[in-house]
Amino acid sequence: MNYNRLEKYKLWIDSNDAIQIAKQKNNAKLLFQFIDDGYCVLPKKIPSALIDNTWNSLESALNTGFDLTCHKEGIGCFSSLNENIMNEIGGRYSVHDFHQHSEDLLQIVTNDLLADFLIEAFGKTPILMQSQMFRLASHKGAHADYVYQPFDNPVHSITCWIAGEDISENSGALFFYPRSHHLSPYTFSNGKLLWDGSDKDLTQMKKYHTELENICANSGLQKKSFIATKGKYCYLTPNSYMVVLSPHLT
């Protein structure tokens, strides 16, 4: 992975001999793909009952006036009790950290199926930074997750997408660019690698989305969709470029 200024943050999977090290791991084949392509889809899946129970508990919390933290790019975080914002944006938002209120979601995000791969990839015990639940696709353009993560080691993170329902080409699927993590990190106009969120009209972020799409196209990278049955999950490196379109589709 070409991190340039992020060299000091490298994990073992970023070292020159990562492939040789991976051969000694239990999930060697998946780690090979993760190292080379920047993503991998694990063969097992989260039980459907846990996912169904989580959706039901979220709907119940929203319908009974439970105060949840929601987020939409350009607005930031807001309360689910803010009727003005909720009515304005419809269902196009994410709910943050619902695992703090739902035992079912907590079981999902701390599941051994997820943790075992992360322990091998990190070489240490992972820490859950955040959970997000999307009922509708976010309509977010090409981006790498590390630009939103204001902590010391932004590349010491892995994004895990879990299919909350069966996903097809005609639904609000996640798209990503395999091998995009080998590209140099994007630098914003202020010279920083992280988005400071200062452009509330999203001018800077829209430019970022467009330029990443152009960079991927000029590099010959092809967009791939995460098509999966409910409960399947996909890991992406924090500097892999991904896209979430179709804002009115689940």
TAZIPE-V27543 format. One record per residue. N is the residue number from 1. RES is the residue in one letter. PHI is phi in whole degrees, 0 to 359 (none if undefined). PSI is psi in degrees with one decimal (999 if undefined). Layout:
BEGIN
n->{N:N}
res->{RES:RES}
phi->{PHI:PHI}
psi->{PSI:PSI}
END
This chain:
BEGIN
n->{1:2:3:4:5:6:7:8:9:10:11:12:13:14:15:16:17:18:19:20:21:22:23:24:25:26:27:28:29:30:31:32:33:34:35:36:37:38:39:40:41:42:43:44:45:46:47:48:49:50:51:52:53:54:55:56:57:58:59:60:61:62:63:64:65:66:67:68:69:70:71:72:73:74:75:76:77:78:79:80:81:82:83:84:85:86:87:88:89:90:91:92:93:94:95:96:97:98:99:100:101:102:103:104:105:106:107:108:109:110:111:112:113:114:115:116:117:118:119:120:121:122:123:124:125:126:127:128:129:130:131:132:133:134:135:136:137:138:139:140:141:142:143:144:145:146:147:148:149:150:151:152:153:154:155:156:157:158:159:160:161:162:163:164:165:166:167:168:169:170:171:172:173:174:175:176:177:178:179:180:181:182:183:184:185:186:187:188:189:190:191:192:193:194:195:196:197:198:199:200:201:202:203:204:205:206:207:208:209:210:211:212:213:214:215:216:217:218:219:220:221:222:223:224:225:226:227:228:229:230:231:232:233:234:235:236:237:238:239:240:241:242:243:244:245:246:247:248:249:250}
res->{M:N:Y:N:R:L:E:K:Y:K:L:W:I:D:S:N:D:A:I:Q:I:A:K:Q:K:N:N:A:K:L:L:F:Q:F:I:D:D:G:Y:C:V:L:P:K:K:I:P:S:A:L:I:D:N:T:W:N:S:L:E:S:A:L:N:T:G:F:D:L:T:C:H:K:E:G:I:G:C:F:S:S:L:N:E:N:I:M:N:E:I:G:G:R:Y:S:V:H:D:F:H:Q:H:S:E:D:L:L:Q:I:V:T:N:D:L:L:A:D:F:L:I:E:A:F:G:K:T:P:I:L:M:Q:S:Q:M:F:R:L:A:S:H:K:G:A:H:A:D:Y:V:Y:Q:P:F:D:N:P:V:H:S:I:T:C:W:I:A:G:E:D:I:S:E:N:S:G:A:L:F:F:Y:P:R:S:H:H:L:S:P:Y:T:F:S:N:G:K:L:L:W:D:G:S:D:K:D:L:T:Q:M:K:K:Y:H:T:E:L:E:N:I:C:A:N:S:G:L:Q:K:K:S:F:I:A:T:K:G:K:Y:C:Y:L:T:P:N:S:Y:M:V:V:L:S:P:H:L:T}
phi->{none:264:267:53:290:264:309:291:264:297:261:298:290:260:281:295:256:301:298:296:293:298:300:268:267:295:261:306:298:293:294:303:294:298:292:277:261:85:203:198:249:282:288:271:216:290:305:301:299:296:293:299:296:293:299:296:290:293:300:296:297:292:285:259:79:288:277:247:273:245:210:215:301:98:250:91:276:207:277:295:273:281:295:299:291:300:289:290:261:64:264:272:205:247:256:266:56:293:297:286:240:234:295:294:293:299:296:292:282:247:298:300:301:280:292:301:293:296:299:289:292:276:77:200:288:284:239:287:273:193:239:227:242:244:276:243:300:279:60:269:287:304:199:244:296:295:290:259:251:276:228:300:244:297:266:270:215:225:271:239:263:246:289:278:199:294:249:236:297:264:253:281:286:277:246:213:250:304:74:292:290:277:284:293:298:284:246:286:298:274:84:256:272:256:284:272:72:285:270:295:276:66:302:295:289:296:297:301:302:296:293:294:301:293:298:295:296:291:269:76:276:253:289:234:258:269:263:203:274:306:98:288:221:235:263:229:293:294:249:277:274:226:222:233:255:51:296:260:251:277}
psi->{135.0:90.4:-14.3:-104.2:-6.1:11.8:-42.4:-12.6:5.7:145.3:176.5:-30.1:-10.0:-2.2:162.9:-27.0:26.9:-40.9:-42.3:-40.0:-40.5:-29.9:-21.9:-1.6:157.4:-39.0:44.1:-48.6:-44.4:-37.9:-36.8:-48.2:-41.0:-42.0:-43.0:-44.3:-15.1:6.6:165.5:148.3:121.4:148.7:-27.6:172.2:158.2:137.5:134.9:-35.5:-39.5:-41.5:-45.2:-42.9:-35.9:-45.6:-42.5:-40.8:-32.9:-46.4:-40.4:-42.3:-42.3:-38.9:-22.5:10.3:26.8:137.7:104.1:152.0:120.0:165.7:142.5:133.0:132.3:-22.1:-38.0:-156.6:144.1:163.5:144.5:-12.3:-4.8:92.9:-34.3:-48.4:-44.8:-40.6:-33.7:-41.5:-4.6:-134.7:13.2:70.2:167.4:151.9:124.0:136.5:39.4:-14.6:-18.0:-13.7:-9.9:118.0:-32.9:-45.4:-35.9:-40.4:-34.9:-50.6:-12.0:15.6:141.6:-29.4:-37.1:-43.5:-37.9:-43.8:-41.6:-38.9:-40.7:-39.6:-40.1:-28.9:15.1:170.5:126.1:158.4:133.1:118.1:-41.9:150.5:145.6:139.1:127.0:122.1:-37.7:151.3:146.4:-11.4:33.0:131.8:-172.0:132.6:160.8:134.5:-25.2:-21.7:-14.8:1.2:95.4:61.5:171.7:-40.1:74.1:-22.2:1.2:50.0:157.1:132.6:133.6:116.0:126.3:128.3:116.4:-5.3:174.4:131.2:132.8:176.7:-24.1:7.4:-177.6:64.3:159.1:133.4:146.8:165.8:101.4:139.6:4.1:-18.5:-10.1:-11.8:158.9:145.9:145.0:139.2:127.0:170.3:-21.9:5.2:4.9:157.9:-16.8:143.0:128.9:-5.6:12.0:-24.1:87.7:-23.2:1.5:21.8:-48.8:-40.3:-37.7:-39.2:-41.6:-48.4:-47.4:-44.3:-35.4:-41.2:-43.6:-39.9:-44.7:-42.2:-43.9:-21.2:0.4:18.6:140.2:137.1:138.4:141.7:148.1:90.2:121.9:162.0:160.4:131.6:-15.7:153.1:148.6:129.9:138.4:144.1:155.2:-17.8:19.8:139.8:130.6:161.1:138.4:103.2:-159.6:68.1:-17.5:5.2:149.7:999}
END
